[in-house]
Structure formats: C-alpha cells, structure tokens
Amino acid sequence: MRENLQTAGRLRPVDLARAHGLSTQAVRNYEAAGVLPAAERTSSGHRRYTPLHAAALRAFLALLPGHGHRTASAVLRAVGEGAAEEAYALIAESHVQLLEDRRTLRSVERALRDLGPEREPAPEAGGLFVGPLAHRLGVRPATLRTWERAGLVRPHRDPATGYRVYDEAAVRDARLTHQLRRGGHLLGQIAPLIDQVRSAGGVEPLDGVLRDWHARLAARGRAMLTGAAELEAYLRLRE
C-alpha cells in the first residue's frame, strides 16, 4: 500500500503546493528565498518537507494580506535564521504603519469636513490672486507657489496681467492641501488625494472612497491577527 506522506510526516513539494493552490515551483522558490527552511533530500535528491515546512508556508501566506510580500518574507527569513526579535520588530513596524494609515484617514476626513461651504466664503467670480488667497489661508504666497510646483494647486494666468488666478477648484485644492499640511502630511502624501478629488469633481463624491478606505484598513487589521496566529503556531513548532 502506498505510504501516506501526510501521516508519515513527510511531504513532497506537490503536497505543499496542492494544499495552498500553488505551483511546485512556487514552493521551491519560497525555499530558495529562505521563507521555508531548507528541505531534506532523499538519497535520489528529491525534496522532502515536514509539518514544520507546512507551518512555515501557512504562516507566510497568512502574513501576506496584512503585511505585504516584502515584510512577510523578511519575517519568515528572520525566524528561520533564529532571529526572532528581528521578526517581532518587523511585525511591530507593520502595526505602526497601519496606525499611521488610520490617522491619515482621520485627518483626511477632518480636512474634507472643514471644506464644507459654510466654513469659507466662495472665491470671487473671477477667482483669487495669490496674495488674497495666501492671506485667507494664513500662509505665504511662496507656499502656494510650492504647492503649485508639486501639482497640488493649478492656478491659471490672468491674460491681462500674467498673475496667477485661483478659481473655485484651485481654491478648494489649496484649502485641502492646507488642512492636510497642518495635520503633518507631506506633499507627496497629499498628491494622491488631490488627484482623487479632481477625478471625482469635488469632495462630495469621495464618501464611497472613504468607506472603501475604512474597509481596507479593517481588513488589513484582521489579516494581521490571522497572520499572528499562524506565525505563533509556527514558532511553537520550532521550539
């Protein structure tokens, strides 16, 4: 009768691969990358894995959704090298990043609320020149020009004077940039949100974007919990 490799505690590459919907080449690649411990070899040179390898693969795949490929790979490599403290530090860094992303979302929501029409008078029909807009926001004109170079505001030029003129959309973008800068966000972090506001045609249609953002962060948080449980199981097997 053919040996049951699962029961015997010895697994072929195809056994690990089938259990997770992977190719056998993917399993070999994970071993080569240090995600899985080095496999035992039979006398004929064939790989033989064990329940420890299966636990390592489960931990890696569980860590992926919450931490991403780079961090998940680094965590498993650190564990395999006996550097558990390094693995814990990598996990902690991911949690810090998730917390920062949650704070960013809250800052964005506050900034968008502060853009309500009741908060600020609408710009004049012809728009605002750089000086009056800078005064309204409480920033220097040079700051507005910096935001313009970063693509965050897009004034047009007055044909008669050549001066910058900020229409309603440009004033909106300047106000949003100002709110987010006050929240400590870098210009490079603000740019994607400004692009979304422009694509949506204003801040009102962004409600769906914010709901999706909340859902993604919640899913990431839960995935981190799942990954932690599988990593703990793997660590216990290694003890």
Protein Blocks (a to p, Z undefined) as FASTA:
>chain_A
ZZdfklnopacfklmmmmnopafklmmmmmmnomaccddddfkopacddfklmmmmmmmm
mmmmmnojmlmmmmmmmmmnopamlmmmmmmmmmmmmmmmmmmmmmmmmmmmmmpfklpc
cddfkopafklmmmmnopafklmmmmmmnopaccdddfklopacddfklmmmmmmmmmmm
mnopafklmmmmmmmmmmnopaklmmmmmmmmmmmmmmmmmmmmmmmmmmmmmmmmmZZ
